[in-house]
Amino acid sequence: MTELQEPERAMAALRKLAQTIKEYNSDTCLDYALVQESRALNDEMEMLAKDALTS
């Protein structure tokens, strides 16, 4: 979704997925960690894009 220029929707989907994994499994499982990693990478990409636009 981020590639389709819908980063807010992508982050909302990742947040919901993380909540679902945590609720039905655990926040210490690999799936949860991978979703959190994706969220962090997406945040970093957004910051880099904003920095590029202001430079």
C-alpha positions as CSV (number, residue, x, y, z in Angstrom):
1,M,0.0,0.0,0.0
2,T,2.9,2.3,0.6
3,E,4.0,1.8,-2.9
4,L,0.6,2.8,-4.1
5,Q,1.0,6.1,-2.3
6,E,-1.3,5.1,0.6
7,P,1.2,5.0,3.6
8,E,-1.5,5.9,6.2
9,R,-3.6,3.0,5.1
10,A,-0.6,0.7,5.1
11,M,0.3,1.7,8.7
12,A,-3.2,1.2,9.8
13,A,-3.2,-2.3,8.3
14,L,0.1,-3.1,10.1
15,R,-1.2,-1.8,13.4
16,K,-4.3,-3.9,13.1
17,L,-2.3,-6.9,12.1
18,A,0.0,-6.4,15.1
19,Q,-3.0,-6.1,17.5
20,T,-4.5,-9.3,16.0
21,I,-1.3,-11.3,16.3
22,K,-0.8,-10.1,19.9
23,E,-4.4,-10.9,20.9
24,Y,-4.5,-14.4,19.4
25,N,-0.9,-15.4,19.8
26,S,1.7,-13.4,21.6
27,D,3.8,-10.3,21.4
28,T,6.9,-12.4,21.7
29,C,6.4,-14.5,18.6
30,L,8.2,-14.1,15.3
31,D,5.1,-12.9,13.4
32,Y,4.6,-10.0,15.8
33,A,8.3,-9.0,15.5
34,L,8.2,-9.1,11.7
35,V,5.2,-6.8,11.7
36,Q,6.9,-4.4,14.1
37,E,10.0,-4.4,12.0
38,S,7.9,-3.6,8.9
39,R,6.3,-0.7,10.8
40,A,9.7,0.7,11.8
41,L,11.1,0.4,8.3
42,N,8.0,2.2,6.9
43,D,8.5,5.0,9.4
44,E,12.1,5.4,8.5
45,M,11.3,5.4,4.7
46,E,8.7,8.2,5.3
47,M,11.3,10.2,7.3
48,L,13.9,9.8,4.5
49,A,11.3,10.8,1.9
50,K,10.4,14.0,3.9
51,D,14.0,14.9,4.4
52,A,14.7,14.5,0.6
53,L,11.8,16.8,-0.1
54,T,13.1,19.5,2.2
55,S,16.7,19.3,1.1
